[in-house]
Amino acid sequence: MALQAIRYERGSLSILDQLLLPHQSIYIDVPDVSTAWNAIKTMQVRGAPAIAIVAVLALAVELHNNDNASQSAPSILTEIHSKLDYLVTSRPTAVNLGDAANKLKTLTEKAATATESATSESVVAAFIEAAEHMLLQDVEDNKAIGRHGALWIQNAVSKTSDIRVLTHCNTGSLATASYGTALGIIRSLHANNSLSHAYCTETRPYNQGSRLTAYELVHEQIPATLITDSMAASLFSSQNIAAVIVGADRVAANGDTANKIGTFQLAIVARHFGVKFVVAAPTTSVDLNTENGAGIKIEHRPGWEVLVVSGPTVTNNPGNDSSNVEVNVHDVRSVKQAANGIGVFNPSFDVTPAALIDAIVTENGVVEKNADGVFPMHQAFK
Ligand SMILES: CSC[C@H](O)[C@H](O)C(=O)COP(=O)(O)O
């Protein structure tokens, strides 16, 4: 069964606490907007699409469970818009939440003003239905990304089997409503028997690749190997890697792509080795209002995330079989691993210039550069 990061039914939302993975699978309730804001900020939920969906569903749950009957339609509209604005402040780089908030503002504005008989309840009902639709739509979009991306890679490398790929960042069921974006393409390649091996990087913050992506690859029984972020050039020089597949937190109008820190350097290394570089992103991650990467705000995280690691203690010495370490989940400790006094530079994302990207895969198909070497990103919205 696929991992499920988000559990929702009308009036109730819970999320898999991603700070506890991969050693503990514990769902926490998200009954309201302020719990959602904190869960996003502290990375209990992460991944651009998942963040957006959890935020809007949390507001849907809060609205469903509150007694709004005495409020007027304009008053509930103001409340919804200000709560959406607040949610958008949780993390700045991914555009999906801002995109969802804008769509829901437009929709509720229409619901509140379309007829004179609009009530707070009709506005709330319109909001809840639209938020629930976003959850379902994200899964469909990811499956389409998986199909388009797998086919593009097969054609680009003229192979339908024995394809090896490297992925960076966290883009599977944990980062989306389900199925995943970049990991959705890997899932599709695997389902087609085209994939021989997937490599994943450790990826910061909190080593999301070794904790989350690796966990999902193991869970899905996709043949996979973990490397540190600094091993990509070594990997490319020793293995026949067909493509690097990454997700996106925001794709600008020219194709410049903000994604998990380290994506840019992987693109440089991939270009050196002639390895295809593929971005997988739903159109909710494409921001035509941002001209290029210079306009994307990059989140910086606290330095202690680099200085300190936390995790459960180890209870056995597995010798050479380091993949089977037993852990004591009841004894979680933090370990300082850097010298006292050292400064830390900790951007959470970087921007890969469009020039280093070969294909941008959305649910509507694959956008490639035109004869002028430019990504016509508007074509993603057909
Ligand atoms: C699934 S889309 C891309 C992801 O949002 C992104 O690359 C990523 O790794 C998630 O970042 P995070 O900092 O964990 O929210």
The ligand as an SDF file (V2000), in Angstrom:
LIG
                    3D

 15 14  0  0  0  0  0  0  0  0999 V2000
    7.2350   17.4290   -4.4290 C   0  0  0  0  0  0  0  0  0  0  0  0
    7.7730   18.8450   -5.1190 S   0  0  0  0  0  0  0  0  0  0  0  0
    9.3920   19.2900   -4.6250 C   0  0  0  0  0  0  0  0  0  0  0  0
    9.5690   19.3900   -3.1770 C   0  0  0  0  0  0  0  0  0  0  0  0
    8.6790   20.3060   -2.6340 O   0  0  0  0  0  0  0  0  0  0  0  0
   10.9420   19.8400   -2.7910 C   0  0  0  0  0  0  0  0  0  0  0  0
   11.8970   19.5580   -3.6950 O   0  0  0  0  0  0  0  0  0  0  0  0
   11.3130   19.2310   -1.5470 C   0  0  0  0  0  0  0  0  0  0  0  0
   12.2330   18.4910   -1.4630 O   0  0  0  0  0  0  0  0  0  0  0  0
   10.4910   19.5440   -0.4080 C   0  0  0  0  0  0  0  0  0  0  0  0
   11.0730   20.5310    0.3140 O   0  0  0  0  0  0  0  0  0  0  0  0
   10.7670   20.6160    1.8450 P   0  0  0  0  0  0  0  0  0  0  0  0
   11.7700   21.5660    2.3490 O   0  0  0  0  0  0  0  0  0  0  0  0
   10.9200   19.2540    2.3760 O   0  0  0  0  0  0  0  0  0  0  0  0
    9.3560   21.1330    1.9500 O   0  0  0  0  0  0  0  0  0  0  0  0
  1  2  1  0
  2  3  1  0
  3  4  1  0
  4  5  1  0
  4  6  1  0
  6  7  1  0
  6  8  1  0
  8  9  2  0
  8 10  1  0
 10 11  1  0
 11 12  1  0
 12 13  2  0
 12 14  1  0
 12 15  1  0
M  END
$$$$
